[in-house]
Amino acid sequence: MPAAREAADTTEIRDWLVERVAFYLESRPQDVDTATALIELGLDSVYALTLCGDVEDRFGLVVEPTMAWDHPTVDALTAHLAQELSGR
């Protein structure tokens, strides 16, 4: 995959994750710090599991229910999902 397309995909993944996290937290996307741990932002275990289901539905991946804790920030989740989607 060309680097430009890969970067676009990463941006799309991050933007989608920010939107979902903001929705769960009932906040604005611009208020979601992508480098702050999801638990520190206020995402609880119920929403973390729901996010896993959303990721599976959106990207067609099967993810572990601990994904949000194994990759605890939006940035870490973005990198993980981009890697999974690229097949590396």
Chimera marker file (.cmm) of the C-alpha trace (Angstrom):
<marker_set name="trace">
<marker id="1" x="0.000" y="0.000" z="0.000" r="1" g="1" b="0" radius="0.5"/>
<marker id="2" x="1.479" y="3.399" z="-0.906" r="1" g="1" b="0" radius="0.5"/>
<marker id="3" x="2.595" y="5.553" z="2.032" r="1" g="1" b="0" radius="0.5"/>
<marker id="4" x="0.106" y="8.325" z="1.193" r="1" g="1" b="0" radius="0.5"/>
<marker id="5" x="-2.829" y="5.899" z="1.203" r="1" g="1" b="0" radius="0.5"/>
<marker id="6" x="-1.569" y="4.265" z="4.390" r="1" g="1" b="0" radius="0.5"/>
<marker id="7" x="-1.396" y="7.708" z="6.046" r="1" g="1" b="0" radius="0.5"/>
<marker id="8" x="-4.930" y="8.481" z="4.891" r="1" g="1" b="0" radius="0.5"/>
<marker id="9" x="-6.114" y="5.183" z="6.302" r="1" g="1" b="0" radius="0.5"/>
<marker id="10" x="-4.439" y="5.966" z="9.630" r="1" g="1" b="0" radius="0.5"/>
<marker id="11" x="-6.115" y="9.375" z="9.691" r="1" g="1" b="0" radius="0.5"/>
<marker id="12" x="-9.482" y="7.809" z="8.866" r="1" g="1" b="0" radius="0.5"/>
<marker id="13" x="-9.048" y="5.211" z="11.620" r="1" g="1" b="0" radius="0.5"/>
<marker id="14" x="-8.037" y="7.851" z="14.185" r="1" g="1" b="0" radius="0.5"/>
<marker id="15" x="-10.920" y="10.146" z="13.217" r="1" g="1" b="0" radius="0.5"/>
<marker id="16" x="-13.409" y="7.295" z="13.473" r="1" g="1" b="0" radius="0.5"/>
<marker id="17" x="-12.049" y="6.234" z="16.875" r="1" g="1" b="0" radius="0.5"/>
<marker id="18" x="-12.180" y="9.808" z="18.157" r="1" g="1" b="0" radius="0.5"/>
<marker id="19" x="-15.809" y="10.083" z="17.028" r="1" g="1" b="0" radius="0.5"/>
<marker id="20" x="-16.743" y="6.829" z="18.779" r="1" g="1" b="0" radius="0.5"/>
<marker id="21" x="-14.940" y="7.698" z="22.022" r="1" g="1" b="0" radius="0.5"/>
<marker id="22" x="-16.498" y="11.170" z="22.035" r="1" g="1" b="0" radius="0.5"/>
<marker id="23" x="-19.917" y="9.593" z="21.523" r="1" g="1" b="0" radius="0.5"/>
<marker id="24" x="-19.425" y="7.236" z="24.485" r="1" g="1" b="0" radius="0.5"/>
<marker id="25" x="-18.131" y="10.037" z="26.688" r="1" g="1" b="0" radius="0.5"/>
<marker id="26" x="-20.897" y="12.391" z="25.555" r="1" g="1" b="0" radius="0.5"/>
<marker id="27" x="-18.294" y="14.968" z="24.618" r="1" g="1" b="0" radius="0.5"/>
<marker id="28" x="-17.062" y="16.709" z="21.500" r="1" g="1" b="0" radius="0.5"/>
<marker id="29" x="-14.474" y="14.970" z="19.291" r="1" g="1" b="0" radius="0.5"/>
<marker id="30" x="-12.111" y="17.919" z="19.666" r="1" g="1" b="0" radius="0.5"/>
<marker id="31" x="-12.112" y="17.285" z="23.436" r="1" g="1" b="0" radius="0.5"/>
<marker id="32" x="-10.705" y="13.751" z="23.036" r="1" g="1" b="0" radius="0.5"/>
<marker id="33" x="-6.936" y="13.773" z="23.622" r="1" g="1" b="0" radius="0.5"/>
<marker id="34" x="-5.638" y="10.923" z="21.472" r="1" g="1" b="0" radius="0.5"/>
<marker id="35" x="-2.544" y="10.491" z="23.665" r="1" g="1" b="0" radius="0.5"/>
<marker id="36" x="-4.440" y="10.168" z="26.964" r="1" g="1" b="0" radius="0.5"/>
<marker id="37" x="-5.379" y="6.730" z="28.269" r="1" g="1" b="0" radius="0.5"/>
<marker id="38" x="-8.996" y="5.887" z="27.510" r="1" g="1" b="0" radius="0.5"/>
<marker id="39" x="-9.634" y="5.057" z="31.152" r="1" g="1" b="0" radius="0.5"/>
<marker id="40" x="-8.338" y="8.514" z="32.129" r="1" g="1" b="0" radius="0.5"/>
<marker id="41" x="-10.731" y="10.057" z="29.624" r="1" g="1" b="0" radius="0.5"/>
<marker id="42" x="-13.556" y="8.240" z="31.408" r="1" g="1" b="0" radius="0.5"/>
<marker id="43" x="-14.134" y="5.247" z="29.137" r="1" g="1" b="0" radius="0.5"/>
<marker id="44" x="-15.330" y="2.388" z="31.318" r="1" g="1" b="0" radius="0.5"/>
<marker id="45" x="-15.185" y="-1.359" z="30.676" r="1" g="1" b="0" radius="0.5"/>
<marker id="46" x="-18.692" y="-1.500" z="29.196" r="1" g="1" b="0" radius="0.5"/>
<marker id="47" x="-17.832" y="1.114" z="26.585" r="1" g="1" b="0" radius="0.5"/>
<marker id="48" x="-14.432" y="-0.492" z="25.973" r="1" g="1" b="0" radius="0.5"/>
<marker id="49" x="-16.187" y="-3.748" z="25.086" r="1" g="1" b="0" radius="0.5"/>
<marker id="50" x="-18.722" y="-1.882" z="22.986" r="1" g="1" b="0" radius="0.5"/>
<marker id="51" x="-15.846" y="-0.192" z="21.151" r="1" g="1" b="0" radius="0.5"/>
<marker id="52" x="-14.420" y="-3.643" z="20.352" r="1" g="1" b="0" radius="0.5"/>
<marker id="53" x="-17.739" y="-4.607" z="18.775" r="1" g="1" b="0" radius="0.5"/>
<marker id="54" x="-17.848" y="-1.355" z="16.842" r="1" g="1" b="0" radius="0.5"/>
<marker id="55" x="-14.316" y="-1.988" z="15.525" r="1" g="1" b="0" radius="0.5"/>
<marker id="56" x="-15.319" y="-5.484" z="14.423" r="1" g="1" b="0" radius="0.5"/>
<marker id="57" x="-18.401" y="-4.136" z="12.634" r="1" g="1" b="0" radius="0.5"/>
<marker id="58" x="-16.643" y="-1.169" z="11.025" r="1" g="1" b="0" radius="0.5"/>
<marker id="59" x="-13.397" y="-2.815" z="9.937" r="1" g="1" b="0" radius="0.5"/>
<marker id="60" x="-14.352" y="-6.469" z="9.616" r="1" g="1" b="0" radius="0.5"/>
<marker id="61" x="-11.736" y="-7.545" z="12.136" r="1" g="1" b="0" radius="0.5"/>
<marker id="62" x="-12.045" y="-9.941" z="15.032" r="1" g="1" b="0" radius="0.5"/>
<marker id="63" x="-10.448" y="-8.258" z="18.035" r="1" g="1" b="0" radius="0.5"/>
<marker id="64" x="-9.750" y="-9.346" z="21.575" r="1" g="1" b="0" radius="0.5"/>
<marker id="65" x="-12.130" y="-7.985" z="24.216" r="1" g="1" b="0" radius="0.5"/>
<marker id="66" x="-9.057" y="-6.501" z="25.936" r="1" g="1" b="0" radius="0.5"/>
<marker id="67" x="-8.070" y="-4.450" z="22.883" r="1" g="1" b="0" radius="0.5"/>
<marker id="68" x="-8.835" y="-1.084" z="24.506" r="1" g="1" b="0" radius="0.5"/>
<marker id="69" x="-6.728" y="-1.988" z="27.550" r="1" g="1" b="0" radius="0.5"/>
<marker id="70" x="-3.887" y="-3.550" z="25.525" r="1" g="1" b="0" radius="0.5"/>
<marker id="71" x="-3.734" y="-0.394" z="23.369" r="1" g="1" b="0" radius="0.5"/>
<marker id="72" x="-4.891" y="2.190" z="25.916" r="1" g="1" b="0" radius="0.5"/>
<marker id="73" x="-4.977" y="5.399" z="23.876" r="1" g="1" b="0" radius="0.5"/>
<marker id="74" x="-6.636" y="6.414" z="20.622" r="1" g="1" b="0" radius="0.5"/>
<marker id="75" x="-3.147" y="6.768" z="19.132" r="1" g="1" b="0" radius="0.5"/>
<marker id="76" x="-2.171" y="3.248" z="20.231" r="1" g="1" b="0" radius="0.5"/>
<marker id="77" x="-5.455" y="1.811" z="18.977" r="1" g="1" b="0" radius="0.5"/>
<marker id="78" x="-5.006" y="3.591" z="15.673" r="1" g="1" b="0" radius="0.5"/>
<marker id="79" x="-1.525" y="2.135" z="15.191" r="1" g="1" b="0" radius="0.5"/>
<marker id="80" x="-2.739" y="-1.330" z="16.149" r="1" g="1" b="0" radius="0.5"/>
<marker id="81" x="-5.727" y="-1.250" z="13.807" r="1" g="1" b="0" radius="0.5"/>
<marker id="82" x="-3.694" y="0.182" z="10.934" r="1" g="1" b="0" radius="0.5"/>
<marker id="83" x="-1.219" y="-2.673" z="11.357" r="1" g="1" b="0" radius="0.5"/>
<marker id="84" x="-4.000" y="-5.269" z="11.516" r="1" g="1" b="0" radius="0.5"/>
<marker id="85" x="-5.690" y="-3.852" z="8.445" r="1" g="1" b="0" radius="0.5"/>
<marker id="86" x="-2.460" y="-3.740" z="6.453" r="1" g="1" b="0" radius="0.5"/>
<marker id="87" x="-1.960" y="-7.448" z="7.134" r="1" g="1" b="0" radius="0.5"/>
<marker id="88" x="1.471" y="-7.056" z="8.704" r="1" g="1" b="0" radius="0.5"/>
<link id1="1" id2="2" r="1" g="1" b="0" radius="0.2"/>
<link id1="2" id2="3" r="1" g="1" b="0" radius="0.2"/>
<link id1="3" id2="4" r="1" g="1" b="0" radius="0.2"/>
<link id1="4" id2="5" r="1" g="1" b="0" radius="0.2"/>
<link id1="5" id2="6" r="1" g="1" b="0" radius="0.2"/>
<link id1="6" id2="7" r="1" g="1" b="0" radius="0.2"/>
<link id1="7" id2="8" r="1" g="1" b="0" radius="0.2"/>
<link id1="8" id2="9" r="1" g="1" b="0" radius="0.2"/>
<link id1="9" id2="10" r="1" g="1" b="0" radius="0.2"/>
<link id1="10" id2="11" r="1" g="1" b="0" radius="0.2"/>
<link id1="11" id2="12" r="1" g="1" b="0" radius="0.2"/>
<link id1="12" id2="13" r="1" g="1" b="0" radius="0.2"/>
<link id1="13" id2="14" r="1" g="1" b="0" radius="0.2"/>
<link id1="14" id2="15" r="1" g="1" b="0" radius="0.2"/>
<link id1="15" id2="16" r="1" g="1" b="0" radius="0.2"/>
<link id1="16" id2="17" r="1" g="1" b="0" radius="0.2"/>
<link id1="17" id2="18" r="1" g="1" b="0" radius="0.2"/>
<link id1="18" id2="19" r="1" g="1" b="0" radius="0.2"/>
<link id1="19" id2="20" r="1" g="1" b="0" radius="0.2"/>
<link id1="20" id2="21" r="1" g="1" b="0" radius="0.2"/>
<link id1="21" id2="22" r="1" g="1" b="0" radius="0.2"/>
<link id1="22" id2="23" r="1" g="1" b="0" radius="0.2"/>
<link id1="23" id2="24" r="1" g="1" b="0" radius="0.2"/>
<link id1="24" id2="25" r="1" g="1" b="0" radius="0.2"/>
<link id1="25" id2="26" r="1" g="1" b="0" radius="0.2"/>
<link id1="26" id2="27" r="1" g="1" b="0" radius="0.2"/>
<link id1="27" id2="28" r="1" g="1" b="0" radius="0.2"/>
<link id1="28" id2="29" r="1" g="1" b="0" radius="0.2"/>
<link id1="29" id2="30" r="1" g="1" b="0" radius="0.2"/>
<link id1="30" id2="31" r="1" g="1" b="0" radius="0.2"/>
<link id1="31" id2="32" r="1" g="1" b="0" radius="0.2"/>
<link id1="32" id2="33" r="1" g="1" b="0" radius="0.2"/>
<link id1="33" id2="34" r="1" g="1" b="0" radius="0.2"/>
<link id1="34" id2="35" r="1" g="1" b="0" radius="0.2"/>
<link id1="35" id2="36" r="1" g="1" b="0" radius="0.2"/>
<link id1="36" id2="37" r="1" g="1" b="0" radius="0.2"/>
<link id1="37" id2="38" r="1" g="1" b="0" radius="0.2"/>
<link id1="38" id2="39" r="1" g="1" b="0" radius="0.2"/>
<link id1="39" id2="40" r="1" g="1" b="0" radius="0.2"/>
<link id1="40" id2="41" r="1" g="1" b="0" radius="0.2"/>
<link id1="41" id2="42" r="1" g="1" b="0" radius="0.2"/>
<link id1="42" id2="43" r="1" g="1" b="0" radius="0.2"/>
<link id1="43" id2="44" r="1" g="1" b="0" radius="0.2"/>
<link id1="44" id2="45" r="1" g="1" b="0" radius="0.2"/>
<link id1="45" id2="46" r="1" g="1" b="0" radius="0.2"/>
<link id1="46" id2="47" r="1" g="1" b="0" radius="0.2"/>
<link id1="47" id2="48" r="1" g="1" b="0" radius="0.2"/>
<link id1="48" id2="49" r="1" g="1" b="0" radius="0.2"/>
<link id1="49" id2="50" r="1" g="1" b="0" radius="0.2"/>
<link id1="50" id2="51" r="1" g="1" b="0" radius="0.2"/>
<link id1="51" id2="52" r="1" g="1" b="0" radius="0.2"/>
<link id1="52" id2="53" r="1" g="1" b="0" radius="0.2"/>
<link id1="53" id2="54" r="1" g="1" b="0" radius="0.2"/>
<link id1="54" id2="55" r="1" g="1" b="0" radius="0.2"/>
<link id1="55" id2="56" r="1" g="1" b="0" radius="0.2"/>
<link id1="56" id2="57" r="1" g="1" b="0" radius="0.2"/>
<link id1="57" id2="58" r="1" g="1" b="0" radius="0.2"/>
<link id1="58" id2="59" r="1" g="1" b="0" radius="0.2"/>
<link id1="59" id2="60" r="1" g="1" b="0" radius="0.2"/>
<link id1="60" id2="61" r="1" g="1" b="0" radius="0.2"/>
<link id1="61" id2="62" r="1" g="1" b="0" radius="0.2"/>
<link id1="62" id2="63" r="1" g="1" b="0" radius="0.2"/>
<link id1="63" id2="64" r="1" g="1" b="0" radius="0.2"/>
<link id1="64" id2="65" r="1" g="1" b="0" radius="0.2"/>
<link id1="65" id2="66" r="1" g="1" b="0" radius="0.2"/>
<link id1="66" id2="67" r="1" g="1" b="0" radius="0.2"/>
<link id1="67" id2="68" r="1" g="1" b="0" radius="0.2"/>
<link id1="68" id2="69" r="1" g="1" b="0" radius="0.2"/>
<link id1="69" id2="70" r="1" g="1" b="0" radius="0.2"/>
<link id1="70" id2="71" r="1" g="1" b="0" radius="0.2"/>
<link id1="71" id2="72" r="1" g="1" b="0" radius="0.2"/>
<link id1="72" id2="73" r="1" g="1" b="0" radius="0.2"/>
<link id1="73" id2="74" r="1" g="1" b="0" radius="0.2"/>
<link id1="74" id2="75" r="1" g="1" b="0" radius="0.2"/>
<link id1="75" id2="76" r="1" g="1" b="0" radius="0.2"/>
<link id1="76" id2="77" r="1" g="1" b="0" radius="0.2"/>
<link id1="77" id2="78" r="1" g="1" b="0" radius="0.2"/>
<link id1="78" id2="79" r="1" g="1" b="0" radius="0.2"/>
<link id1="79" id2="80" r="1" g="1" b="0" radius="0.2"/>
<link id1="80" id2="81" r="1" g="1" b="0" radius="0.2"/>
<link id1="81" id2="82" r="1" g="1" b="0" radius="0.2"/>
<link id1="82" id2="83" r="1" g="1" b="0" radius="0.2"/>
<link id1="83" id2="84" r="1" g="1" b="0" radius="0.2"/>
<link id1="84" id2="85" r="1" g="1" b="0" radius="0.2"/>
<link id1="85" id2="86" r="1" g="1" b="0" radius="0.2"/>
<link id1="86" id2="87" r="1" g="1" b="0" radius="0.2"/>
<link id1="87" id2="88" r="1" g="1" b="0" radius="0.2"/>
</marker_set>
